[in-house]
Structure formats: C-alpha cells, structure tokens
Amino acid sequence: MGAQESNGQERGTARRTLLSAAVLGAGGAALGLPGTASADGRHAGGGYRSLPRPTVIGHRGASGYRPEHTFGSYELALDLGADVVEAGDLVPTKDGHLVCRHEPEIGGTTDVAAHPEFAGRRTTKTLDGVPTTGWFTEDFTLAELKTLRAVERIPANRPHNTLYDGRWEIPTFEEVLRWQDEQTRRRGKQVWIYPETKHPTYFRALGLGLEERVAKLLRKHGKDRKDSPVILQSFEPSSIQRLDKLVGNPLVVLLSAANTRPWDFVAAGDPRTVADLVTPAGLEWIASYAQGIGPTLDLVIPKDAAGNLTTPTTLVADAHRAGLILHPYTMRNENPFLPANFRKGTAADGYGDPFGAFRTYFETGIDGVFSDNADTAVLARADFLEG
C-alpha cells in the first residue's frame, strides 16, 4: 500500500508518465497513446487498485480554476492530469433527478438570486441540524434548474474564476455518466469518477432517497460492478452500507473532524464520533462494507494551535492494516487553505507552498488526495516519486 515506487527505474518511468499526462491531457487520445478504454467506454482494467499512486482526484473537477461541478471544471481536471474526477456531489430535484451541486442550497453556486421568478423559493431549512437560508434543489424541477447557471463559490479566494460565471449549467448525474463514456473514447484512456451522496438521511426523510437512484443509474449504464470506474463516497456510513447492498462499486466512507458525529449517527442516536471510527476497531468495522476512507487531512497530520503541521497519526498504517485505502481531502493552493507553515504572505487569493505540503502528506503513505489544483498535485506527485 506504500505510495513510493521501489526503485529508481520505476520512479523515472512513473515521473515520465505523469508529466506526459499533465502536458498532453486531452491530446493523448489524438496522438494515439495506449489506453484502457473499451469500445463502449466501460472499464477494461483492474479496478480501483490499478489507479496510479498517490492517486490525484480532481476535487469537484478543477475547482481551483473553474466554477465547481461544471463540465468545464471536470474536463479541465482531466486536461491537467487528474486520475479521477469528483463528478459530482449528488443531490435530488423535486421531480427525483440527481444533479451535481456541492450542497442542496444553491444560492452560492448558481445565479438563482438573479432570477426574479424564483425569489419566492428562498427559504430557511434545517440541514443536518443547521438552520440554512437560501434556495434548495429539492424545491426545483430539473427543467427549472436547467435555466440556472453556475458561478464561483468562493470569489474572494478565486476572483479569476468569476470570469467563467454563467458559462455552464448544472449537470445531472446521468449526463455525467454519458460524459464519462464520451471522454473515455475521446481520450483513449479510462476516465474515472468519484460521486458522493450528499445529506442522504435528510433526503430520505423527504422521500428522495439517494442510494436507490444512484444504483438505478449505475445499473442502466453498466457501471455497478466492483471493477467499474466509479468510486462512491459519503459522510454517512449508513449510506455506504446501503450502497453496499445495491451495487458492487468500490465504496469510501468520508470522515470529518475527530470530535464530530456523522449525521446519520446523530439521527439514529449512535453515540460514536469520528474519533471512534479511526481506531483500529472502527476501521475494521468500516472495512466490513467499504474499501476505503476519505479522512480530512487533519486526521492524517494534526495541526497545532497556530495552524502548523505536527506529527502524523497512525491512521495510515491502521487503515492499511484493515485493508482500506486512504484518499484524504482537500489540498488547495491558496494560503488560507494551507497549513500555516506552508503559507506565503496573507493574501486570500495568494498561493503558498503547496508543493511542500503535498510532499509532507505524501510521505505519510496516503494512497491519493483530493485537490482543487490537479496540475499542482500531478507535479508534486512526480517530484515525490522521483524523490
């Protein structure tokens, strides 16, 4: 499960391959590079363990450069060399379709506020115990959502991304599955995606269960097997347990801060916290129905009171001992998102030293990482493997 190659020849080959991916991107297929795509775009390889390590996962696409969860963001992530694209965070519409938005509240990621016809839809709801005001996907039909356009979620950190506000619509999950096949054919290389079920307990209470909808679409497109190029993830373990009974896909449990409780635990009266889940016993329990975990980076290397990285925990070794892969989240280039000892200046949109941070995290033996900046991650991985 180690991240580093075992000899210099392998490291050199890995570096050349990774740099070629970063430079060529979509051009690889046009140049006739070998790939692993089958004729219909379905996976013809060895499953999730065949992915390069550390695996570079484009977080909501290339969200460091384009508004997140748009086809513009997803395609750029592939162009920049991402091995897998997080396409997307899945939330339902009023009429039962799955769409890709980071949250069901869309006031910060679309231009809905500029649509007077939807002004009356603005409301306050309690989302996983938190009062949240805005516009929610479950109050819109798919046809209505398709009249909206995506915008940059964090313009203070990414002012240049606002150039692309309004360019792309909200994609559906079925459109993503078709896009995956088209991109696989065009690039001559299997494209992987990593969708997440968002707030599944909340939506199940509304009669909009996510897992059955996800499974139905995966089956329809022949992507519901253990070697299918679709990894499924959720912050709620019960959602992953439900998916484990519905599909054969590789499954990942996301883990937030150690002192938090998954919302399905709260709803069910389960007293366990994330700290309980990252113990050897907790990891063995996760391994009984999932293949991996997606911990926050702080669970891998905690920070001190000043925000500097401290000593790595035993999580990587413990998870590997349980047979689980680790794909922590999220690496970003901008200062506010980096550990304090890797920042440069104080500008909210200024870049720090992500290469130093990547190396520090890679040295723990993680199997991959979510990043908003796939090109930075690919180059950092090449440096690390050559190391």
Secondary structure, DSSP 8 states (H G I E B T S, - for coil): --SS-SSHHHHHHHHHHHHHHHHHTTHHHHTT----B-TTS-B-S--GGGS-SSEEEETTTTTTTS-SSSHHHHHHHHHTT-SEE---EEEE-TTS-EEE-SSSB-TTTBSGGG-GGGGGG-EEEEETTEEEEE-BGGGS-HHHHTT--B--S-TTT-GGGGGGTTS----BHHHHHHHHHHHHHHHTS--EE--EE-SHHHHHHTT--HHHHHHHHHHHTT--STTSSB-EEES-HHHHHHHHHH--S-EEEEE--TT---HHHHHHT----HHHHTSHHHHHHHHTT-SEEEEBHHHHS-B-TTS-B----SHHHHHHHTT-EE--B-B-SBGGGS-GGG--SS-TT-B--HHHHHHHHHTTT-SEEEES-HHHHHHHHHHHHH-
